[in-house]
Amino acid sequence: MKKLLLIAAAVVLAAAAWFASGWYGGANVEEETAFIVPNGASLTSVAGKLEDEGLIGSSSSFLLRAKIFGSGDPIKAGEFLLPKGASNAKILDTFQHGDVIRRFVTIPEGMPSVLVHDVLMAEPLLTGEIPVPEEGSVLPDTYDFERGESRVAVLARMKRAMDDTLAELWPNRTDRTVVNSPAEAVVLASIVEKETGVPEERRMVAGLYSNRVRQGIMLQADPTIIYPITRGRPLGRRIRQSEIQAINDYNTYSMVGLPRGPITNPGRASIEAVLNPAETDAIYMVADGSGGHEFNSTLEGHNEAVERWFTLRRQRGEM
């Protein structure tokens, strides 16, 4: 009798060990695998999906073992990375407590809205359609997203980031700024963004244009000539004389003050520069040949700088 009890106990222990090994032992994940838990999915439907994708042997066995051994915490929606050899226990824990795979899309400083639209529409892991966002409404930055997320949702985060940035920076503006509203700050910052690619110059360029606005001098910013022609896409050629003289709501060669709206999406640094421009008397600038600009407060000094720039261009064979 004692021997029979020992045999029975051994059988029970062996069965329990086998049952537990089916939970804690390796599953069918032969290589690192991305798995998507759909929004609103139940554990039952996810188990069926795991079986269909060959990642577990049996959905019913997975569910039974999950009920006995697993945590009662809810599973999360999103895309998860299952490591090679992951056990059923590891799979469930990943869905309950693991990190969702985040993917990224970058909007560089000074990217116009038509190109923001192109970037989002070209991302194959996003879904749905979006219109071209309003110019200046998107804050350039790197944004994370989940596979299958809507483009509308990602674009909304980009717009919210711009709104939040303006709400943060506007109260800290200095008395040197010439803009009268956050909207005007975005307009002037968009010109600063397009006029210099040198971060250290932003406040100086902002100071120069602030002086011109304050003194009623036309800004004469070349990018404002191009914007109404291409709406932000590259012009691909030199600006024509007729375009310099064109009268519209953007061309600052034919109007005093700010254009009617932004000409691109400015970054945080350019907005900060406009709200806190450099103290300077400069009202002129010209390229210096190194990627930056030479600034001057007199026409005589500016003309000399222009001649130096032309001389350099002739030496380079550009003229």
C-alpha positions in Angstrom: 0.0 0.0 0.0 2.8 2.4 0.9 4.5 1.6 -2.3 1.3 2.4 -4.3 1.0 5.7 -2.5 4.6 6.6 -3.3 4.0 5.6 -7.0 0.8 7.7 -7.1 2.6 10.7 -5.5 5.4 10.4 -8.0 2.9 10.3 -10.8 1.2 13.4 -9.5 4.5 15.2 -9.0 5.6 14.2 -12.5 2.3 15.5 -13.9 2.6 18.7 -12.0 6.2 19.1 -13.2 5.1 18.5 -16.8 2.2 20.9 -16.4 4.5 23.6 -14.9 7.2 23.0 -17.5 4.6 23.8 -20.2 4.3 27.3 -18.6 7.9 28.0 -17.5 9.8 26.1 -20.1 10.6 27.3 -23.6 7.8 28.0 -26.0 7.9 28.0 -29.8 9.6 31.4 -30.2 12.5 30.3 -32.3 13.9 33.8 -32.9 13.3 37.3 -31.6 9.8 38.1 -32.8 7.6 41.3 -32.8 4.0 40.6 -31.8 1.1 43.0 -31.9 -1.6 42.9 -29.3 -4.6 44.7 -31.0 -6.5 47.5 -29.1 -9.3 46.0 -27.0 -8.0 42.4 -27.5 -8.8 39.8 -24.8 -6.3 37.3 -23.5 -8.4 34.6 -25.3 -8.1 36.3 -28.6 -4.4 37.0 -28.1 -3.8 33.3 -27.3 -5.5 32.3 -30.5 -3.3 34.8 -32.4 -0.2 33.4 -30.7 -1.2 29.9 -31.8 -2.0 31.0 -35.3 1.4 32.6 -35.6 3.1 29.4 -34.3 4.5 31.1 -31.1 2.7 28.7 -28.7 1.6 25.1 -29.1 -2.0 25.4 -27.9 -4.1 28.4 -27.0 -6.3 26.4 -24.7 -3.3 25.1 -22.8 -1.8 28.6 -22.6 -5.1 30.0 -21.2 -5.4 27.2 -18.6 -1.8 27.6 -17.4 -2.2 31.4 -17.4 -5.2 31.1 -15.1 -3.3 28.9 -12.7 0.3 30.4 -12.8 -0.1 33.8 -14.4 -0.7 37.2 -12.9 -4.2 38.6 -13.0 -3.0 42.0 -14.4 -4.5 43.1 -17.7 -2.6 42.8 -20.9 -1.7 46.0 -22.8 -2.2 46.9 -26.5 0.8 47.5 -28.7 3.7 45.9 -30.4 6.0 43.8 -28.2 9.3 42.1 -28.8 9.3 38.5 -27.7 12.8 37.2 -27.0 14.1 34.0 -28.6 13.1 31.0 -26.5 10.5 32.9 -24.5 8.4 30.7 -22.3 4.6 31.1 -22.1 5.1 32.7 -18.7 7.5 35.2 -20.3 5.1 35.9 -23.1 2.2 36.8 -20.8 4.5 38.9 -18.5 5.7 40.8 -21.6 2.1 41.6 -22.6 1.2 42.7 -19.0 4.3 44.5 -17.9 6.7 44.8 -20.8 7.5 47.9 -22.8 5.7 48.6 -26.1 8.0 48.9 -29.0 8.3 52.6 -29.9 9.3 53.7 -33.4 10.4 57.2 -34.3 9.8 59.9 -36.9 11.9 63.0 -37.1 10.8 66.5 -38.2 13.9 68.6 -38.7 14.0 72.3 -37.7 12.7 74.4 -40.6 10.8 71.6 -42.4 7.8 73.2 -44.1 4.4 71.6 -43.6 4.1 70.2 -47.1 7.2 68.1 -46.4 5.9 67.2 -42.9 2.9 65.7 -44.7 5.2 63.8 -47.1 7.2 62.4 -44.2 4.2 61.1 -42.3 2.4 59.8 -45.4 5.6 57.9 -46.3 5.9 56.1 -43.0 4.4 52.6 -43.7 3.8 51.7 -40.1 1.3 54.6 -39.6 -2.3 54.4 -40.8 -4.9 56.8 -42.2 -4.8 60.0 -44.2 -4.0 63.5 -43.0 -4.2 66.9 -44.7 -1.2 69.2 -45.0 -0.9 70.8 -41.6 -1.1 74.6 -41.2 2.3 76.1 -41.7 4.0 76.8 -38.4 1.7 74.6 -36.4 4.2 71.7 -35.9 7.1 71.7 -33.6 10.2 70.1 -35.2 11.4 67.3 -33.0 11.7 63.5 -32.9 8.4 61.8 -32.0 7.7 58.2 -31.1 4.8 56.1 -32.3 3.4 52.6 -32.3 3.0 50.4 -35.3 -0.5 50.9 -36.6 -1.1 54.2 -34.9 -3.0 56.8 -36.9 -1.2 59.7 -38.6 -3.9 61.9 -37.2 -2.8 61.0 -33.6 0.9 61.6 -34.4 0.2 64.9 -36.1 -1.9 66.0 -33.1 1.1 65.4 -30.8 3.3 67.5 -33.0 0.8 70.3 -32.9 0.3 70.0 -29.2 4.1 70.2 -28.7 4.1 73.5 -30.6 1.2 74.9 -28.6 2.9 73.8 -25.3 6.2 75.3 -26.3 4.7 78.7 -27.2 2.7 78.7 -23.9 6.0 78.0 -22.0 8.2 80.6 -23.9 5.8 83.5 -24.4 5.7 84.6 -20.8 9.5 84.8 -20.7 9.9 87.2 -23.7 12.1 90.2 -23.2 11.3 93.8 -24.0 13.6 93.6 -27.1 11.2 91.4 -29.0 9.0 93.1 -31.6 6.4 90.5 -31.9 3.0 91.1 -30.3 1.6 87.6 -30.1 2.8 84.0 -30.1 1.5 83.8 -33.7 3.8 86.6 -34.7 6.6 84.9 -32.9 6.2 81.8 -35.1 6.1 84.0 -38.2 9.4 85.8 -37.4 11.0 82.6 -36.1 10.2 80.9 -39.3 12.2 83.5 -41.2 15.1 83.2 -38.8 15.0 79.5 -39.2 15.3 79.7 -43.0 17.9 82.5 -43.0 20.6 80.7 -41.0 21.8 77.2 -40.4 24.2 78.2 -37.7 22.7 77.8 -34.3 24.9 80.5 -32.7 23.6 83.0 -35.2 19.9 82.7 -34.5 19.7 85.4 -31.8 21.8 87.8 -34.0 19.6 87.2 -37.0 16.5 87.7 -34.8 18.1 90.9 -33.5 18.7 92.2 -37.0 15.2 91.5 -38.2 13.8 93.0 -35.0 15.7 96.2 -35.7 14.2 96.3 -39.2 10.7 95.7 -37.9 11.2 98.4 -35.3 12.6 100.9 -37.8 10.0 100.2 -40.5 12.6 98.8 -42.9 11.6 96.0 -45.2 12.9 92.6 -44.0 14.1 91.6 -47.5 14.4 87.9 -46.6 14.8 85.8 -49.7 12.9 82.8 -48.3 9.8 84.9 -48.2 10.0 85.4 -52.0 10.2 81.6 -52.5 7.4 80.5 -50.1 4.4 81.7 -52.1 5.8 80.1 -55.2 6.5 76.6 -53.8 4.8 76.5 -50.5 7.9 75.2 -48.9 9.3 72.9 -51.6 12.7 73.7 -53.0 12.7 76.2 -55.8 15.4 74.4 -57.7 16.7 77.5 -59.5 17.7 81.1 -58.8 15.1 83.7 -57.9 13.9 85.8 -60.8 13.8 89.6 -60.8 10.1 89.5 -61.4 9.7 87.3 -58.2 11.7 89.7 -56.2 9.3 92.5 -57.2 6.2 90.4 -56.9 3.5 91.9 -54.6 1.9 89.4 -52.3 1.3 88.7 -48.6 4.7 87.0 -48.1 7.3 88.8 -50.2 9.2 91.0 -47.7 11.0 92.7 -50.6 7.7 94.5 -51.5 6.2 95.0 -48.1 7.1 96.4 -44.7 6.6 94.2 -41.6 6.0 90.5 -41.2 4.5 88.3 -43.8 0.9 87.1 -43.4 2.0 83.8 -41.9 4.9 81.5 -41.2 7.0 80.2 -44.1 8.1 77.0 -42.4 7.9 75.2 -39.0 10.5 76.8 -36.7 12.2 75.0 -34.0 12.3 75.9 -30.3 15.6 77.7 -30.5 14.5 80.0 -33.3 11.3 80.9 -31.3 13.5 81.6 -28.2 15.8 83.8 -30.4 12.8 85.9 -31.6 11.5 86.3 -28.0 15.0 87.2 -26.7 16.9 88.7 -29.7 20.5 89.8 -29.4 21.3 93.4 -28.6 22.7 94.7 -31.8 22.6 97.7 -34.1 22.9 95.5 -37.2 20.3 95.9 -40.0 22.3 94.2 -42.8 23.8 90.7 -43.2 25.5 88.8 -46.0 27.0 85.4 -46.3 30.6 85.2 -45.1 31.6 82.1 -47.1 31.9 79.8 -44.0 28.2 79.0 -43.7 27.5 81.9 -41.5 27.0 85.7 -42.1 28.7 89.0 -41.6 26.5 91.6 -39.9 26.7 95.3 -40.3 24.9 98.4 -39.0 25.8 100.7 -41.9 25.2 100.4 -45.7 28.9 101.2 -46.3 30.0 98.3 -44.1 27.5 96.1 -45.7 28.6 96.9 -49.3 32.2 96.1 -48.4 31.0 92.8 -46.9 29.0 92.0 -50.1 32.1 92.8 -52.2 34.2 90.3 -50.1 31.5 87.7 -50.6 31.4 88.3 -54.4 35.2 88.1 -54.6 35.1 84.8 -52.7 32.4 83.4 -55.0 34.4 84.4 -58.1 37.5 82.7 -56.6 35.4 79.6 -56.2 34.1 79.8 -59.8 30.5 80.4 -58.6 30.2 83.7 -60.5 
